[in-house]
Amino acid sequence: MASERLQKVLARAGYGSRRALEVAIEEGRVSVNGVIAVLGTKIEKDDEIAFNGKPVPTKKLFGQTRLVLAYHKPEGEVCTRKDPEGRPTIFDRLPKLSQGRWIAVGRLDINTSGLILLTTDGELSNRLMHPSSGVDREYMVRVHGNVTNEQLARLVEGVILEDGPARFTDIVQHPESDRDRLNHWFYVALMEGRNREVRRLWESQGLRVNRLKRVRYGCIFLPSFLRRGHFVELGQKEVDDLSKLVGLPSLKVPRMTQQELKDIKRRLSKKSLSRKSTIASRRSAKFLKRPSGHGR
């Protein structure tokens, strides 16, 4: 079996992002065969790894599977694991894992709803978020103000924001939007996920976003059946399609057991996170369909 870089294998197993693990290695928190690791260390299946003083089972590193969830984030939730202000987080609603952890693929701000992908594979998460991978995101946005064709053209051509140039790769007006009213719906796509970038792009034209919802990440659309605050497992085909987008090989996607699903329902019910907590069944064919009413 070929050797692999230590931080890459740990990231794939869900121990953190590649960058965070590089920092952990630099701080001396990772050892290989009893020796403190350094950046560039490569490991093989028979090596003994310890992270923060605790042994890392070989099965976690080399017997790897890849889980991905599609979560419908409601407004009012944050994307951090713990919030110092006590606000609800997207991780409150996720199933517990026997190994590894859920890693969010990007973030949405507290006032933005829609699709969040979460995975146990740190390498997949890292590649999906990195601008060099060219994975686009699509949003449905309601804009307040009089929107002109000249403004739309500038947003596609590119504008300068405080953190550099930015642009939408595509803008399409929602087919039911009424241009004579003060609020107008659009679908917009862009290739990166800088902080509040969609809102700031519209603000650069003197317009205000008063509703924002992500409806697609790469090849995965927000399923029309998925209610806010609920999640669904992606099937083997959808996970393979995501992996292929960023040049990763296919890995097995295990199903949750019935007992795990029962535990999730019971835990959500206790936390009263929704009026009726259920886990949506897997409906693989719907993940690659455009949401109903989409005008593109």
Backbone as CSV, one residue per row, in Angstrom:
resi,resn,N_x,N_y,N_z,CA_x,CA_y,CA_z,C_x,C_y,C_z
1,MET,0.849,-1.200,0.000,0.000,0.000,0.000,0.881,1.245,0.000
2,ALA,0.576,2.212,-0.888,1.389,3.411,-0.992,1.235,4.265,0.253
3,SER,2.320,4.955,0.635,2.263,5.849,1.787,1.560,7.139,1.406
4,GLU,0.964,7.797,2.411,0.254,9.048,2.199,0.667,10.053,3.257
5,ARG,0.539,11.322,2.925,0.888,12.363,3.883,-0.035,12.298,5.095
6,LEU,0.554,12.498,6.257,-0.156,12.338,7.522,-1.379,13.239,7.604
7,GLN,-1.223,14.539,7.288,-2.354,15.456,7.429,-3.480,15.123,6.457
8,LYS,-3.143,14.581,5.299,-4.158,14.209,4.318,-5.002,13.055,4.834
9,VAL,-4.352,12.048,5.428,-5.074,10.877,5.929,-5.947,11.260,7.128
10,LEU,-5.405,12.097,8.027,-6.185,12.526,9.190,-7.380,13.380,8.775
11,ALA,-7.194,14.238,7.774,-8.300,15.072,7.288,-9.392,14.204,6.681
12,ARG,-8.993,13.216,5.916,-9.962,12.322,5.290,-10.773,11.560,6.333
13,ALA,-10.149,11.302,7.483,-10.822,10.570,8.556,-11.674,11.483,9.431
14,GLY,-11.690,12.783,9.133,-12.574,13.687,9.856,-11.979,14.323,11.093
15,TYR,-10.658,14.357,11.217,-10.023,14.953,12.395,-9.834,16.462,12.263
16,GLY,-10.222,17.024,11.152,-10.103,18.460,10.967,-9.742,18.786,9.536
17,SER,-9.648,20.080,9.244,-9.246,20.501,7.907,-7.757,20.246,7.723
18,ARG,-7.310,20.222,6.476,-5.892,19.999,6.195,-5.039,21.055,6.896
19,ARG,-5.464,22.313,6.832,-4.696,23.395,7.433,-4.639,23.257,8.949
20,ALA,-5.788,22.934,9.587,-5.819,22.782,11.044,-4.913,21.635,11.490
21,LEU,-4.853,20.585,10.694,-4.009,19.445,11.046,-2.529,19.756,10.829
22,GLU,-2.233,20.580,9.857,-0.845,21.022,9.682,-0.381,21.805,10.908
23,VAL,-1.287,22.644,11.440,-0.968,23.384,12.664,-0.763,22.429,13.830
24,ALA,-1.618,21.405,13.941,-1.492,20.426,15.021,-0.160,19.693,14.941
25,ILE,0.275,19.377,13.733,1.569,18.709,13.549,2.706,19.644,13.944
26,GLU,2.624,20.893,13.524,3.660,21.872,13.875,3.751,22.076,15.384
27,GLU,2.611,21.928,16.072,2.582,22.096,17.530,2.990,20.833,18.280
28,GLY,3.319,19.770,17.539,3.784,18.544,18.174,2.706,17.690,18.784
29,ARG,1.475,17.830,18.303,0.344,17.102,18.881,0.053,15.789,18.175
30,VAL,0.868,15.431,17.185,0.664,14.187,16.441,1.970,13.394,16.440
31,SER,1.862,12.108,16.708,3.053,11.254,16.690,2.820,10.046,15.805
32,VAL,3.917,9.513,15.266,3.887,8.319,14.429,4.891,7.332,14.988
33,ASN,4.421,6.175,15.404,5.278,5.140,15.993,6.074,5.680,17.182
34,GLY,5.400,6.522,17.985,6.015,7.054,19.193,6.923,8.246,18.985
35,VAL,7.071,8.707,17.750,7.951,9.837,17.427,7.090,11.017,16.983
36,ILE,7.368,12.216,17.531,6.614,13.409,17.145,6.747,13.635,15.650
37,ALA,5.613,13.778,14.982,5.611,13.943,13.534,5.999,15.360,13.135
38,VAL,6.436,15.499,11.907,6.746,16.806,11.327,5.984,16.917,10.011
39,LEU,5.842,18.149,9.527,5.190,18.336,8.237,5.957,17.572,7.159
40,GLY,5.222,16.857,6.341,5.851,16.040,5.308,5.916,14.566,5.666
41,THR,5.633,14.241,6.947,5.643,12.844,7.366,4.600,12.053,6.580
42,LYS,5.021,10.875,6.102,4.100,9.991,5.401,3.876,8.739,6.236
43,ILE,2.679,8.175,6.123,2.349,7.004,6.922,1.822,5.882,6.043
44,GLU,1.920,4.660,6.581,1.374,3.481,5.932,0.437,2.775,6.900
45,LYS,-0.201,1.742,6.416,-1.250,1.082,7.177,-0.770,0.514,8.507
46,ASP,0.488,0.071,8.596,0.990,-0.564,9.816,1.514,0.430,10.848
47,ASP,1.546,1.720,10.518,2.058,2.713,11.454,1.063,2.969,12.586
48,GLU,1.588,3.324,13.757,0.759,3.650,14.919,0.723,5.168,15.077
49,ILE,-0.485,5.711,15.017,-0.676,7.162,15.047,-1.353,7.560,16.350
50,ALA,-0.901,8.672,16.922,-1.565,9.242,18.092,-1.843,10.711,17.821
51,PHE,-3.048,11.146,18.174,-3.463,12.536,17.978,-3.903,13.088,19.326
52,ASN,-3.246,14.170,19.749,-3.514,14.747,21.070,-3.385,13.711,22.172
53,GLY,-2.388,12.837,22.015,-2.102,11.838,23.037,-2.966,10.596,23.005
54,LYS,-3.936,10.537,22.085,-4.830,9.385,22.013,-4.567,8.595,20.735
55,PRO,-4.511,7.256,20.849,-4.276,6.430,19.657,-5.393,6.608,18.627
56,VAL,-5.019,6.614,17.373,-5.978,6.694,16.275,-6.098,5.313,15.652
57,PRO,-7.249,4.661,15.753,-7.399,3.318,15.182,-7.099,3.302,13.687
58,THR,-6.345,2.305,13.254,-5.987,2.192,11.842,-7.220,2.149,10.962
59,LYS,-8.287,1.523,11.476,-9.521,1.419,10.694,-10.069,2.793,10.336
60,LYS,-9.881,3.773,11.235,-10.367,5.126,10.966,-9.623,5.754,9.794
61,LEU,-8.362,5.385,9.642,-7.520,6.040,8.654,-7.551,5.352,7.298
62,PHE,-7.540,4.031,7.306,-7.392,3.312,6.044,-8.606,2.456,5.673
63,GLY,-9.500,2.219,6.632,-10.738,1.527,6.299,-11.830,2.554,6.123
64,GLN,-11.562,3.566,5.292,-12.376,4.767,5.275,-13.629,4.645,4.433
65,THR,-14.712,5.175,4.954,-15.943,5.357,4.192,-16.189,6.859,4.065
66,ARG,-17.194,7.215,3.297,-17.471,8.642,3.069,-18.968,8.893,3.218
67,LEU,-19.331,9.623,4.260,-20.725,10.004,4.478,-20.911,11.469,4.109
68,VAL,-22.032,11.782,3.495,-22.375,13.170,3.191,-23.854,13.366,3.494
69,LEU,-24.163,14.452,4.196,-25.544,14.835,4.475,-25.877,16.120,3.731
70,ALA,-27.111,16.221,3.303,-27.663,17.490,2.820,-28.585,18.003,3.917
71,TYR,-28.302,19.181,4.431,-29.074,19.756,5.537,-29.741,21.035,5.067
72,HIS,-31.027,21.191,5.410,-31.760,22.404,5.065,-31.696,23.350,6.265
73,LYS,-30.740,24.276,6.212,-30.526,25.201,7.326,-31.623,26.266,7.357
74,PRO,-32.269,26.439,8.505,-33.220,27.550,8.637,-32.495,28.832,9.044
75,GLU,-33.134,29.966,8.867,-32.587,31.213,9.397,-32.559,31.111,10.920
76,GLY,-31.573,31.756,11.540,-31.480,31.753,12.993,-30.494,30.755,13.556
77,GLU,-29.970,29.873,12.726,-28.943,28.923,13.165,-27.577,29.386,12.678
78,VAL,-26.540,29.080,13.465,-25.174,29.399,13.073,-24.462,28.112,12.681
79,CYS,-23.332,28.253,11.993,-22.627,27.083,11.456,-21.410,26.676,12.279
80,THR,-21.238,27.253,13.474,-20.161,26.846,14.363,-20.632,25.677,15.231
81,ARG,-19.671,24.923,15.785,-20.039,23.767,16.612,-20.649,24.209,17.934
82,LYS,-20.095,25.266,18.515,-20.622,25.805,19.756,-20.654,27.315,19.640
83,ASP,-21.734,27.903,20.101,-21.879,29.348,19.985,-21.804,29.976,21.371
84,PRO,-20.885,30.935,21.587,-20.759,31.560,22.908,-22.017,32.302,23.344
85,GLU,-22.870,32.683,22.390,-24.108,33.388,22.725,-25.274,32.431,22.954
86,GLY,-25.000,31.126,22.822,-26.045,30.139,23.073,-27.061,29.981,21.961
87,ARG,-26.756,30.487,20.776,-27.682,30.346,19.660,-27.639,28.915,19.127
88,PRO,-28.729,28.433,18.529,-28.726,27.073,17.977,-27.741,26.949,16.818
89,THR,-27.122,25.794,16.684,-26.182,25.559,15.593,-26.674,24.406,14.736
90,ILE,-26.170,24.332,13.518,-26.566,23.252,12.617,-26.158,21.895,13.177
91,PHE,-25.119,21.856,14.003,-24.625,20.578,14.523,-25.541,20.010,15.608
92,ASP,-26.425,20.842,16.177,-27.362,20.346,17.189,-28.269,19.261,16.638
93,ARG,-28.533,19.325,15.344,-29.539,18.442,14.756,-28.946,17.221,14.070
94,LEU,-27.644,17.092,14.038,-27.011,16.033,13.258,-26.870,14.744,14.058
95,PRO,-26.809,13.608,13.373,-26.637,12.325,14.071,-25.254,12.204,14.683
96,LYS,-25.175,11.519,15.825,-23.894,11.262,16.458,-23.127,10.228,15.636
97,LEU,-21.823,10.373,15.578,-20.973,9.440,14.843,-20.176,8.583,15.813
98,SER,-20.017,7.307,15.487,-19.208,6.424,16.324,-17.728,6.723,16.158
99,GLN,-17.355,7.310,15.021,-15.971,7.724,14.801,-15.948,8.926,13.865
100,GLY,-14.894,9.740,13.975,-14.804,10.937,13.156,-15.790,11.998,13.609
101,ARG,-16.030,12.978,12.745,-16.943,14.071,13.067,-17.500,14.663,11.790
102,TRP,-18.595,15.383,11.924,-19.180,16.069,10.778,-18.404,17.351,10.490
103,ILE,-18.105,17.573,9.230,-17.393,18.770,8.786,-18.291,19.502,7.798
104,ALA,-18.577,20.764,8.078,-19.427,21.552,7.189,-18.645,21.988,5.957
105,VAL,-19.275,21.872,4.802,-18.669,22.332,3.546,-19.072,23.793,3.371
106,GLY,-18.242,24.688,3.885,-18.560,26.107,3.845,-19.551,26.476,4.932
107,ARG,-19.976,27.742,4.906,-20.899,28.249,5.915,-21.974,29.098,5.275
108,LEU,-23.047,29.270,6.013,-24.074,30.257,5.686,-24.245,31.134,6.914
109,ASP,-24.445,32.441,6.722,-24.592,33.301,7.886,-25.942,33.075,8.552
110,ILE,-26.122,33.649,9.708,-27.291,33.351,10.536,-28.593,33.735,9.840
111,ASN,-28.572,34.714,8.950,-29.787,35.166,8.276,-29.997,34.517,6.915
112,THR,-29.163,33.544,6.562,-29.278,32.847,5.283,-29.729,31.414,5.516
113,SER,-30.650,30.953,4.702,-31.150,29.588,4.813,-30.671,28.767,3.612
114,GLY,-31.048,27.475,3.625,-30.785,26.659,2.451,-29.811,25.525,2.665
115,LEU,-29.207,25.093,1.583,-28.423,23.863,1.549,-27.051,24.010,2.193
116,ILE,-26.791,23.128,3.159,-25.453,22.955,3.714,-25.091,21.481,3.544
117,LEU,-23.940,21.214,2.966,-23.435,19.848,2.882,-22.515,19.599,4.066
118,LEU,-22.614,18.429,4.654,-21.736,18.029,5.755,-21.188,16.644,5.446
119,THR,-19.918,16.427,5.749,-19.283,15.168,5.409,-18.345,14.722,6.516
120,THR,-18.032,13.433,6.519,-17.027,12.896,7.432,-15.637,12.939,6.809
121,ASP,-15.545,13.330,5.553,-14.294,13.310,4.803,-13.715,14.722,4.718
122,GLY,-12.674,14.976,5.498,-12.072,16.305,5.513,-11.460,16.707,4.191
123,GLU,-10.898,15.735,3.460,-10.301,16.040,2.163,-11.374,16.454,1.159
124,LEU,-12.519,15.773,1.170,-13.617,16.151,0.288,-14.108,17.556,0.616
125,SER,-14.276,17.843,1.907,-14.721,19.175,2.320,-13.754,20.248,1.857
126,ASN,-12.469,20.016,2.072,-11.447,20.994,1.713,-11.457,21.289,0.210
127,ARG,-11.561,20.245,-0.590,-11.541,20.445,-2.045,-12.809,21.115,-2.548
128,LEU,-13.947,20.770,-1.977,-15.196,21.392,-2.412,-15.218,22.884,-2.119
129,MET,-14.557,23.305,-1.046,-14.549,24.718,-0.666,-13.486,25.525,-1.392
130,HIS,-12.408,24.882,-1.838,-11.271,25.633,-2.378,-11.602,26.227,-3.749
131,PRO,-11.354,27.525,-3.947,-11.689,28.169,-5.229,-11.048,27.497,-6.441
132,SER,-9.875,26.876,-6.271,-9.195,26.260,-7.405,-9.965,25.075,-7.978
133,SER,-10.891,24.507,-7.193,-11.676,23.366,-7.680,-12.782,23.799,-8.632
134,GLY,-13.138,25.075,-8.619,-14.147,25.574,-9.550,-15.541,25.032,-9.302
135,VAL,-15.883,24.778,-8.036,-17.221,24.290,-7.693,-18.120,25.488,-7.395
136,ASP,-19.187,25.643,-8.168,-20.025,26.831,-7.974,-21.155,26.571,-7.002
137,ARG,-21.684,27.677,-6.461,-22.806,27.662,-5.539,-23.919,28.503,-6.151
138,GLU,-25.154,28.098,-5.941,-26.284,28.842,-6.494,-27.242,29.240,-5.375
139,TYR,-27.727,30.474,-5.465,-28.606,31.033,-4.438,-29.873,31.593,-5.082
140,MET,-30.954,31.536,-4.327,-32.172,32.255,-4.682,-32.209,33.488,-3.784
141,VAL,-32.319,34.656,-4.378,-32.164,35.893,-3.618,-33.300,36.859,-3.931
142,ARG,-33.806,37.507,-2.878,-34.809,38.554,-3.057,-34.147,39.890,-2.797
143,VAL,-34.232,40.761,-3.783,-33.542,42.053,-3.748,-34.559,43.177,-3.652
144,HIS,-34.300,44.109,-2.744,-35.166,45.276,-2.588,-34.554,46.452,-3.340
145,GLY,-35.327,47.028,-4.202,-34.843,48.175,-4.965,-35.135,48.013,-6.447
146,ASN,-34.911,49.060,-7.182,-35.133,49.049,-8.626,-33.893,48.488,-9.323
147,VAL,-33.977,47.277,-9.835,-32.834,46.592,-10.448,-32.824,46.862,-11.942
148,THR,-31.701,47.390,-12.434,-31.585,47.703,-13.859,-30.713,46.665,-14.560
149,ASN,-30.838,46.617,-15.878,-30.002,45.715,-16.673,-28.531,46.098,-16.560
150,GLU,-28.258,47.391,-16.404,-26.869,47.845,-16.270,-26.258,47.311,-14.969
151,GLN,-27.030,47.312,-13.895,-26.533,46.768,-12.627,-26.255,45.275,-12.740
152,LEU,-27.147,44.565,-13.373,-26.953,43.120,-13.545,-25.698,42.843,-14.378
153,ALA,-25.486,43.639,-15.410,-24.305,43.454,-16.258,-23.024,43.684,-15.458
154,ARG,-23.005,44.703,-14.597,-21.818,44.977,-13.781,-21.541,43.830,-12.808
155,LEU,-22.602,43.246,-12.258,-22.422,42.162,-11.290,-21.842,40.912,-11.945
156,VAL,-22.114,40.728,-13.226,-21.540,39.581,-13.945,-20.128,39.907,-14.438
157,GLU,-19.915,41.139,-14.860,-18.584,41.553,-15.338,-17.581,41.600,-14.193
158,GLY,-18.033,41.969,-12.998,-17.152,42.024,-11.834,-17.069,43.405,-11.225
159,VAL,-17.037,43.452,-9.893,-16.884,44.697,-9.152,-15.781,44.503,-8.115
160,ILE,-15.314,45.592,-7.561,-14.277,45.538,-6.535,-14.915,45.708,-5.162
161,LEU,-14.769,44.685,-4.313,-15.220,44.756,-2.929,-14.024,45.049,-2.040
162,GLU,-14.265,45.237,-0.743,-13.163,45.587,0.158,-12.108,44.496,0.258
163,ASP,-12.472,43.241,-0.058,-11.496,42.147,-0.006,-11.114,41.642,-1.391
164,GLY,-11.330,42.483,-2.421,-10.881,42.121,-3.762,-12.010,42.026,-4.771
165,PRO,-11.673,41.704,-6.018,-12.686,41.603,-7.061,-13.637,40.432,-6.823
166,ALA,-14.882,40.595,-7.275,-15.887,39.554,-7.123,-16.908,39.691,-8.232
167,ARG,-17.575,38.575,-8.537,-18.586,38.609,-9.600,-19.485,37.399,-9.477
168,PHE,-20.686,37.526,-10.036,-21.555,36.377,-10.236,-21.211,35.763,-11.592
169,THR,-21.180,34.453,-11.651,-20.953,33.807,-12.943,-22.235,33.746,-13.755
170,ASP,-23.372,33.929,-13.085,-24.647,33.882,-13.789,-25.719,34.552,-12.934
171,ILE,-26.638,35.253,-13.576,-27.809,35.823,-12.906,-29.016,35.551,-13.791
172,VAL,-30.054,34.974,-13.209,-31.290,34.703,-13.947,-32.455,35.161,-13.091
173,GLN,-33.335,35.942,-13.673,-34.498,36.400,-12.930,-35.475,35.251,-12.730
174,HIS,-36.027,35.171,-11.529,-37.035,34.160,-11.236,-38.232,34.379,-12.161
175,PRO,-38.767,33.306,-12.751,-39.868,33.480,-13.728,-41.113,34.127,-13.151
176,GLU,-41.297,34.048,-11.832,-42.489,34.630,-11.215,-42.217,36.018,-10.631
177,SER,-40.993,36.514,-10.806,-40.665,37.825,-10.251,-41.326,38.932,-11.060
178,ASP,-41.823,39.915,-10.362,-42.497,41.047,-10.994,-41.562,42.254,-10.936
179,ARG,-41.050,42.680,-12.066,-40.084,43.773,-12.094,-40.701,45.121,-11.717
180,ASP,-42.020,45.211,-11.654,-42.665,46.481,-11.314,-42.763,46.692,-9.807
181,ARG,-42.472,45.665,-9.024,-42.566,45.777,-7.581,-41.204,46.139,-6.986
182,LEU,-41.207,46.410,-5.684,-39.966,46.816,-5.029,-39.051,45.640,-4.721
183,ASN,-39.592,44.421,-4.639,-38.781,43.246,-4.362,-38.751,42.339,-5.578
184,HIS,-37.549,41.864,-5.933,-37.380,41.047,-7.128,-36.546,39.814,-6.783
185,TRP,-36.983,38.668,-7.318,-36.288,37.403,-7.059,-35.362,37.051,-8.222
186,PHE,-34.154,36.591,-7.856,-33.181,36.160,-8.847,-32.518,34.861,-8.385
187,TYR,-31.981,34.119,-9.361,-31.037,33.046,-9.073,-29.656,33.547,-9.463
188,VAL,-28.702,33.386,-8.569,-27.338,33.825,-8.851,-26.375,32.687,-8.552
189,ALA,-25.278,32.646,-9.277,-24.246,31.627,-9.050,-22.898,32.311,-8.931
190,LEU,-22.034,31.761,-8.086,-20.662,32.254,-7.958,-19.743,31.100,-7.587
191,MET,-18.435,31.328,-7.745,-17.469,30.238,-7.646,-16.750,30.175,-6.306
192,GLU,-17.104,31.025,-5.356,-16.422,31.026,-4.072,-17.411,31.386,-2.976
193,GLY,-16.952,31.324,-1.744,-17.862,31.561,-0.642,-17.290,32.493,0.407
194,ARG,-16.854,33.670,-0.012,-16.353,34.643,0.952,-17.480,35.149,1.855
195,ASN,-17.110,35.698,2.980,-18.094,36.143,3.969,-19.084,37.154,3.369
196,ARG,-20.377,36.802,3.425,-21.466,37.674,2.972,-21.269,38.162,1.529
197,GLU,-20.646,37.356,0.703,-20.281,37.818,-0.633,-21.499,38.126,-1.498
198,VAL,-22.515,37.279,-1.446,-23.709,37.528,-2.254,-24.355,38.853,-1.853
199,ARG,-24.512,39.054,-0.558,-25.127,40.301,-0.085,-24.281,41.514,-0.459
200,ARG,-22.964,41.392,-0.301,-22.087,42.538,-0.568,-22.054,42.883,-2.057
201,LEU,-22.167,41.885,-2.914,-22.203,42.169,-4.346,-23.427,43.025,-4.695
202,TRP,-24.588,42.651,-4.191,-25.781,43.457,-4.468,-25.683,44.837,-3.815
203,GLU,-25.115,44.893,-2.614,-24.960,46.187,-1.935,-24.052,47.124,-2.712
204,SER,-23.111,46.572,-3.479,-22.217,47.411,-4.284,-22.979,48.191,-5.352
205,GLN,-24.201,47.749,-5.647,-25.040,48.431,-6.641,-26.145,49.252,-5.980
206,GLY,-26.009,49.468,-4.660,-26.998,50.259,-3.946,-28.294,49.514,-3.685
207,LEU,-28.241,48.174,-3.707,-29.425,47.347,-3.514,-29.288,46.536,-2.230
208,ARG,-30.408,46.147,-1.671,-30.379,45.420,-0.398,-31.026,44.049,-0.558
209,VAL,-30.335,43.032,-0.056,-30.875,41.676,-0.051,-31.698,41.489,1.217
210,ASN,-32.969,41.119,1.082,-33.785,40.876,2.261,-34.228,39.412,2.389
211,ARG,-33.746,38.570,1.500,-33.991,37.124,1.614,-32.930,36.403,0.807
212,LEU,-32.304,35.378,1.403,-31.235,34.666,0.706,-31.288,33.186,1.082
213,LYS,-31.273,32.346,0.059,-31.366,30.903,0.273,-30.469,30.183,-0.723
214,ARG,-29.577,29.321,-0.211,-28.731,28.532,-1.128,-29.519,27.318,-1.598
215,VAL,-29.554,27.121,-2.913,-30.332,26.027,-3.485,-29.473,24.962,-4.156
216,ARG,-28.183,25.235,-4.302,-27.316,24.239,-4.949,-25.878,24.416,-4.493
217,TYR,-25.168,23.300,-4.364,-23.722,23.334,-4.146,-23.129,22.317,-5.113
218,GLY,-22.418,22.809,-6.139,-21.887,21.894,-7.145,-23.020,21.193,-7.862
219,CYS,-22.993,19.876,-7.857,-24.013,19.092,-8.566,-25.176,18.690,-7.677
220,ILE,-25.190,19.141,-6.413,-26.239,18.756,-5.472,-27.205,19.919,-5.251
221,PHE,-28.491,19.671,-5.534,-29.542,20.652,-5.309,-30.225,20.385,-3.974
222,LEU,-30.766,21.429,-3.378,-31.578,21.273,-2.175,-32.836,20.499,-2.559
223,PRO,-33.039,19.306,-1.981,-34.217,18.513,-2.364,-35.520,19.235,-2.027
224,SER,-36.467,19.156,-2.930,-37.734,19.863,-2.733,-38.519,19.302,-1.552
225,PHE,-38.295,18.041,-1.193,-39.047,17.426,-0.095,-38.440,17.700,1.278
226,LEU,-37.244,18.279,1.312,-36.515,18.409,2.575,-36.945,19.668,3.324
227,ARG,-37.559,19.478,4.488,-38.037,20.613,5.273,-36.895,21.292,6.028
228,ARG,-37.114,22.541,6.395,-36.108,23.289,7.159,-35.808,22.573,8.478
229,GLY,-34.519,22.517,8.823,-34.114,21.865,10.054,-33.985,20.365,9.941
230,HIS,-34.129,19.829,8.748,-34.027,18.388,8.533,-32.856,18.088,7.603
231,PHE,-32.417,16.847,7.631,-31.312,16.433,6.778,-31.646,15.112,6.118
232,VAL,-30.859,14.768,5.105,-31.019,13.488,4.418,-29.633,13.008,4.012
233,GLU,-29.427,11.720,4.061,-28.170,11.142,3.593,-28.118,11.170,2.069
234,LEU,-26.967,11.492,1.532,-26.771,11.352,0.098,-26.403,9.903,-0.203
235,GLY,-26.920,9.391,-1.304,-26.638,8.024,-1.708,-25.283,7.895,-2.392
236,GLN,-24.946,6.671,-2.764,-23.638,6.398,-3.368,-23.417,7.213,-4.643
237,LYS,-24.441,7.305,-5.488,-24.284,8.038,-6.743,-24.006,9.513,-6.503
238,GLU,-24.759,10.143,-5.592,-24.576,11.567,-5.342,-23.204,11.856,-4.743
239,VAL,-22.772,11.005,-3.799,-21.454,11.203,-3.186,-20.352,10.981,-4.213
240,ASP,-20.526,9.995,-5.082,-19.533,9.773,-6.139,-19.474,10.945,-7.104
241,ASP,-20.644,11.527,-7.427,-20.664,12.694,-8.319,-19.921,13.875,-7.691
242,LEU,-20.139,14.105,-6.391,-19.416,15.169,-5.684,-17.922,14.911,-5.687
243,SER,-17.548,13.674,-5.391,-16.126,13.309,-5.330,-15.461,13.492,-6.687
244,LYS,-16.166,13.101,-7.730,-15.623,13.228,-9.083,-15.375,14.684,-9.449
245,LEU,-16.247,15.581,-8.962,-16.090,17.013,-9.243,-14.721,17.530,-8.835
246,VAL,-14.178,16.967,-7.738,-12.923,17.483,-7.178,-11.791,16.458,-7.273
247,GLY,-11.960,15.462,-8.135,-10.873,14.533,-8.428,-10.558,13.521,-7.352
248,LEU,-11.550,13.144,-6.539,-11.340,12.129,-5.506,-11.946,10.806,-5.939
249,PRO,-11.321,9.686,-5.558,-11.867,8.382,-5.919,-13.118,8.064,-5.113
250,SER,-13.881,7.117,-5.597,-15.095,6.695,-4.907,-14.752,5.956,-3.623
251,LEU,-15.542,6.194,-2.574,-15.460,5.436,-1.333,-16.856,4.949,-0.982
252,LYS,-16.920,3.863,-0.249,-18.206,3.283,0.118,-19.003,4.248,0.994
253,VAL,-20.306,4.338,0.732,-21.216,5.148,1.537,-22.096,4.198,2.346
254,PRO,-21.839,4.073,3.648,-22.656,3.173,4.463,-23.989,3.797,4.810
255,ARG,-24.987,2.984,5.033,-26.291,3.460,5.479,-26.333,3.493,7.002
256,MET,-27.113,4.420,7.541,-27.351,4.425,8.975,-28.230,3.230,9.343
257,THR,-27.977,2.667,10.495,-28.798,1.567,10.972,-30.137,2.092,11.479
258,GLN,-31.112,1.194,11.591,-32.415,1.595,12.111,-32.297,2.116,13.539
259,GLN,-31.409,1.519,14.337,-31.233,1.971,15.708,-30.674,3.389,15.746
260,GLU,-29.724,3.687,14.850,-29.176,5.045,14.787,-30.265,6.050,14.424
261,LEU,-31.134,5.688,13.479,-32.220,6.587,13.093,-33.192,6.812,14.255
262,LYS,-33.484,5.742,15.010,-34.374,5.882,16.165,-33.759,6.800,17.217
263,ASP,-32.446,6.642,17.447,-31.760,7.485,18.424,-31.806,8.952,18.011
264,ILE,-31.645,9.211,16.714,-31.676,10.582,16.209,-33.048,11.192,16.435
265,LYS,-34.091,10.459,16.090,-35.451,10.972,16.260,-35.746,11.275,17.722
266,ARG,-35.305,10.372,18.612,-35.562,10.559,20.030,-34.830,11.796,20.550
267,ARG,-33.583,11.971,20.124,-32.787,13.113,20.589,-33.365,14.432,20.080
268,LEU,-33.779,14.456,18.819,-34.366,15.673,18.269,-35.682,16.013,18.957
269,SER,-36.449,14.976,19.268,-37.724,15.195,19.940,-37.510,15.818,21.317
270,LYS,-36.491,15.356,22.034,-36.207,15.890,23.360,-35.789,17.349,23.294
271,LYS,-35.071,17.723,22.238,-34.586,19.097,22.123,-35.644,20.026,21.536
272,SER,-36.757,19.438,21.074,-37.855,20.242,20.513,-37.364,21.183,19.426
273,LEU,-36.557,20.632,18.520,-35.977,21.467,17.477,-36.927,21.707,16.311
274,SER,-37.983,20.934,16.260,-38.977,21.165,15.223,-40.305,20.640,15.727
275,ARG,-41.368,21.035,15.056,-42.691,20.617,15.514,-42.860,19.112,15.416
276,LYS,-42.282,18.516,14.405,-42.395,17.075,14.247,-41.093,16.589,13.638
277,SER,-40.184,16.065,14.465,-38.857,15.689,13.998,-38.890,14.332,13.309
278,THR,-38.530,14.328,12.060,-38.402,13.082,11.320,-37.155,13.145,10.480
279,ILE,-36.637,12.001,10.117,-35.500,11.918,9.215,-36.020,11.522,7.851
280,ALA,-35.801,12.361,6.862,-36.308,12.078,5.529,-35.652,10.825,4.971
281,SER,-36.424,10.031,4.272,-35.865,8.835,3.645,-35.014,9.241,2.456
282,ARG,-34.088,8.360,2.067,-33.203,8.670,0.949,-33.988,8.632,-0.355
283,ARG,-33.892,9.712,-1.116,-34.580,9.782,-2.399,-33.562,10.248,-3.423
284,SER,-32.682,9.349,-3.816,-31.489,9.701,-4.573,-31.799,10.459,-5.853
285,ALA,-32.831,10.078,-6.574,-33.076,10.675,-7.885,-33.329,12.171,-7.802
286,LYS,-33.814,12.662,-6.661,-34.198,14.073,-6.563,-33.014,15.000,-6.321
287,PHE,-31.853,14.463,-5.954,-30.745,15.342,-5.606,-30.196,16.089,-6.813
288,LEU,-30.330,15.530,-7.990,-29.742,16.157,-9.163,-30.779,16.906,-9.995
289,LYS,-32.001,17.040,-9.451,-33.042,17.773,-10.155,-33.072,19.217,-9.677
290,ARG,-33.401,20.093,-10.597,-33.545,21.504,-10.245,-34.817,21.683,-9.413
291,PRO,-34.757,22.535,-8.382,-35.956,22.763,-7.568,-37.122,23.245,-8.414
292,SER,-38.334,22.905,-7.999,-39.516,23.300,-8.739,-39.599,24.817,-8.831
293,GLY,-40.007,25.309,-9.987,-40.144,26.756,-10.173,-38.858,27.429,-10.611
294,HIS,-37.778,26.644,-10.778,-36.502,27.239,-11.177,-36.568,27.645,-12.634
295,GLY,-36.090,28.832,-12.923,-36.243,29.348,-14.263,-35.070,29.127,-15.176
296,ARG,-34.156,28.203,-14.828,-32.975,28.056,-15.661,-32.969,26.708,-16.336
